[in-house]
Amino acid sequence: MEERTWQHNEKRIRQMWPNAQWGDDGNELRAIFKKHLSGLMQNHLYAAIDEVKINFSSHQPELKWFIQAYDRIVDSTRKTESGPSRSADKWWVDFERPSKHTGLPYKFSTDAPDLATANEIAKRTNGRVRNRSKNDEAQSPVHFLLAQDRAVVATAVAQLRQRGIISKDQLPSDISQWRQSTIGFVTHQVQTQQQEISA
């Protein structure tokens, strides 16, 4: 499968919704789409763009449509890929590389079919190998959110809903049952607030 990039996907979005006011690089609509979509797995986003175009005929696309379609695609892929394999056989490599857009270090994670392949990737990328069944809970976004005061998490959720980044549907009381994108957005929001307080 061809490796998609954010530049390619952004171009598709602009072509499929030509009447939207995208403007130049400084346009706020374009900036918010880039902020929330450029860090996603671009092959899945490519499929999500098709799904949004088929299901919504609006002249102005909404960010939440892309995120919801992306979540569905990621969830269905995860169920298919993780079905036959035991979690103990799933290996991941976490590493950093410069972002194509800013040149700043950006965190990536990729899976590997076995430990030998994971070690090869880690050697090439100067990354860290982890086994899915032995994931360090202290680094888990779910663990991070569970360690926060519930009021702090609730405030972050409310702010993201107000900005239209996450759905206003009721979330399960168990944070581990939230969608991965929701966990990521809320974790980022809480961490951003903590940095602003400590700055």
N, C-alpha and C positions, 0 to 999 in steps of 0.2 A: 504494500500500500504506500502511495506517495506521502512523504512527510509534509504536512501542511504547516504554514507559518501564520503569525498574526497579520502580517502585511497582506498575505493572500486572502485571508478571511475577512479582513476589514474592507478590502476592495470589493469582495462579493456582497457584503452587506450594503455598501454604498451603491453598487449597481442594482441590487434587488429593490432598494428603496430610494430611487433617484429623487423623489420629491421631498425627502427629509432634508432639513437645513444642516448639512454636515459642516460646511465651511472649510477653513484651513486647519492646520495643526493646532491652533490655539482655540478652536471652537469647543465650548464646554460640553456639548452633547457628544462630540467625537472623543473628547478627553475622558468622559466618564465611561463610555463604552470600552475604550482602551484600558482604563484602569482595572475594570472588573472582568474583562474577557481575554486580555492578552496573556495573562498568566495561566489560563486553563490549557488542558490538553487540546491542541489545535485540530487534531484529526477528529476528535469527538465534537468540537465546536463546529467544524465544517458540516457534519451531519445535522447538528442542531439548527444551523442556519436554514438548511433545506426544510426541516420540520416546521420551523417558525413561518417560513414563506408559504408553505402549504396550508397551515392552519389559521393564519391571520392575514387578512387582506388590507389592513390599515396602511395609510400612506406614511405613517410615523411609527416605526417599530419601538417597542418598549423593552428595556433591558431585562426585566423579569421574565419575559417570554423566552429569551435565549438561555437564561440561567435554568429555568424549569425544564426546557427541552434538553439541555446539556446534562442536568441531573438524571433525567430518565434514561438517557443513553449510557451514561457512566454506570448507573445502577444495573441496567440490563447486561452490560458488558462484564461487570464485576461478577454477577451471578453465573454467567456462562463460563468465564475463565476460572473462577474459583471452585466450581462444582466438583470436578474429578480430582483435584489436587488437595492433599492435606495441607493445612496451614504450615506445618513443620517443613514442608518442601518448598515453600515460597520464600525467596530471598530478594532483598531490596538493597540498592546502593544509593546513599544520599551523598550529594556532592554539590559544589558551587562552580559556576562558570559565569563569565561576563554576559550581561544581558545584551542582545543584539541591538536594543533600542537606546540604552543609556550607557553601556559599557561598565556599569556597576555590577558587583558580584550578585548573583541571583541563585537561590537554592533550588535544586532539582532533585528528583527521586525517580529511579527507574527500577523495574523488576527484572529478575534474571531466573532462568529455568532451573539452575542448580548452583551450588556453592562455588564450583570452579569458575563458572562464567561470571558470577558476582564478584569474585576476587580479581578476575581479569579487568572488569569494568572499573573496579575500585582502584586498581593499580594505574590505569590510564587516566583516571579523573581525580586521583588523590582523594577518593571518597571513603565513606564508612559503610561497611556491610552490616546488614541486620537481617535477622530471621523474623518473619512475620509473627510466628507464634511466640517469639521471645522479645517482642517490641518493648522498648524501654518506656514504661508507662509515664515516667516523669517527664518525657518529651512529648507525650500525646496531647493534642489540643483538647480532647475530651477531658483528660486528667486535669489539664490547666483550668478549664472552665469549672469543673467540679470543685476545684480548690478555691474558687472565687466566691465572694459573698453573692448570694442569689440576687440581691438588689442591684449589684453592679452588672450582672449578666442581663437582668431584665431591662435595665436602662440602655445597654448596648443594643439589645433586640429592638426596643422601641425606637431608637434613633435610626437604625437600619431600615425599619419598616417605614418610618416617616420619609426617608429618602428614596423609598421604592426599591431598595436593593434586595430585601428578602420579602417573602409573601406575608400577608397579614393573617394567614391561616393559623389556627392554634397549633403550637408546637407540643410534642409529647413532653411530659414532665421529666422523663429520663433523657438527659442530654445525649447519651450514646445512641439514641434512636433518631436523632436529627440527621438530616441530609449532610453529606460531607461539605458541600459548599456553604451551608448555613453555619456549621461548626467553624469553618474557616473564616467566614465574614465576621462572626461574633467574636472569635478569638482575636482577630486583627483589630477590631474596634476596641475591645477591652485593653489590649496591649498599647494601642495608640493613646488611649486616655491615660493610662498609667505613665507613659513616657511624658505626656504633656504636664502631668501633675509633678513629676520628679524633675522636669526641666527648669 
